[in-house]
Amino acid sequence: MAADEFSHDAQQPELRSFVIYDELPPGCIAFEDIEGESFPHVRKGELAVVDTRDRELDEGEMYLIQWQTSSRATLAGLTKRWVNICNPDRSTTPRELWFVGSFAGQQLITLEGKAWGDRIRFMDGPYEDEYVRDILIGRVIGLYAPGSRTAVAPKG
C-alpha cells in the first residue's frame, strides 16, 4: 500500500495524538500520571499538559479533575449517556448526564492470578454539568517533555 493510501486512523482509531511541548504554554500546568490511569493515551510517569482555561465539557476528551471528597487529582475521561432519573412521584425523566472514569480500566484476574477477558472501564456518575465543571481543573492538550527539541547527533 502506498503511503498516501494508508489510513493512520485505521491502525488504532481509539488512540488520540497529543502535541509534545518542551515548554508549558500560557495558562497550562503539567501533571504526572503516576498510576498509569490514562494508558495508552498518557503512559505512567509521563507529564500531561493541562490547559486550565479550557473547562468546556466535551465527550471523550481527557481532563484533569479534582474530586470534591479527596485531595487527589487524576486524569479522567468524560462520557455522556441518557439516564432515566426517578422523580418524587416515581415517574422517570430521561436526561443526558456525565460519567467520569479512567481510560486504562481494570484487568480482571482469575484465582490463579492470570488475566481474564478484556479490561473493564469503571465510571463514576451520573453527574450534572455544573458538578463536572466544578471538579475540572482543565483539559489535557498534550504531553510535557522538557528538552524534547534538542537534536540527537548520530554517533560515528
N, C-alpha and C positions, 0 to 999 in steps of 0.2 A: 504494500500500500504506500503510495506517495505521501510525503509529509503534509502536503496541502489537503489530502483527503482524510487525514487522521483526525478523528474527533477526540480531543483531550478529555471532554466530559464523559465519554463512553467508558473510560477506564474505571473511575471511581466517582460517579456523579454525586454521591453524598458528601464528598470532602470539599471543604472550602479552601480557597487560596488567600493567604494573608500577605500583605506588604511587610517586608523586613525593614525595620527602622534602625539606623545606627545612632540616631538622636531622637529624643521624645518630642513630638510636635507640641505646639502650644495647647494648653488645656488637657493634656494627656498625662497619665501616670502609667507606671509599669507594675505588673502583678505577677508573681511567680506561682505557677501551678505546681505546688509541692506534692499534691496527691495524685496527679495524673487523671483528674476527673474530666478533662476535656479532650483526652486522646480520642481519635487520632488528629484532631484539629490543632491542638496545642499539646506538646509532649511534656511529660513530667520534667520539671526543672526549667522549662522554657519560660520566658517573660512575655506576657501578653501586654500589648499596648491598649490602654483603655481610654477612650475619649469621654471625659467626664461631662462634656457639654451635650453629648448625644444621649438623651434619655427617652427617645421616641420608641414606643413598643412596636416590635416587628417580629412576626413569627419566624422561627428557625434561626434567628440571629443569636450570637453569643454575647453575654453581658457579664459584668462583674456585679454581684449582688451582695448585700449585707443584710442577713436575716435580722428582724427586729428582736428576736428572742435569743440572739447569740452575738458574741463579739467576732465570730468567724466570718470572713468574706470568702466567696467562692465564685468560680466561673460556672455559668449555667446557661442553658438554652431555654427559649420560650416556645410554647406550643399553645395554640388557641383551639378550643373544642366547644361544641354545643353541649350544654348540660341542662337537664331538667331540674329546676330549682323548686323545692316544695314551699308553697305559700302557707300562711296561717290557716286558711280554710281547707287545706290539704289538696288543693289543686296544684298543678305544676305549670311552670312558665319556662319555656326553653330560652336559654341565654347563652351567648358566646362568652366564655371565661378563659382565663390563662392558667396554664400549668407550667411549673418551673422544675427543671431537673438537669442532672449532669449529662454530658454527651457520652461518656465512656460506658456507663451502665455497669451491671454486676454480672459476674460469671457464676452460674450455678455449679456446685461441686457435689459429687457423689460421696457416699460414706467412705469410699476408698481414697478420696482426695483427688479424683480425676475430674477434669472439666466436663460438663454435660450440657448439651444444647447451645443455643445462641445466647449472647449477652442480653440481659433484660434491663431496660432503662426505666427506673422508677421516677415518678414525677410527684411533686407536691402541688396541691391545689384542690379545688378551683379557687382562683383569686380574681377580684375585680381589678380593672385598670388602675385605679387610684392606689391600691395596695402595692401592686407590682412597681409602679413608678416610685413609690416610697422606698422600696428596698434596692432599687437600681443605683449603682454608683456610676455606670456608664457602659457604652457599647465597646466591644473588642473590635479594633480596626486593624490590628497587625501584631507582629512579634518584634520585641526589642532585642537587638543583638549589637551592643556597642562594638565599634571597630570592624563591623562587617564590610565596610568599604575598602579596607586595607587589602591591597593586592598581594597575592602569594606568588613569590618569584619561583620559577621552575628551578630544580636542582640540576647542576651539571654544567 
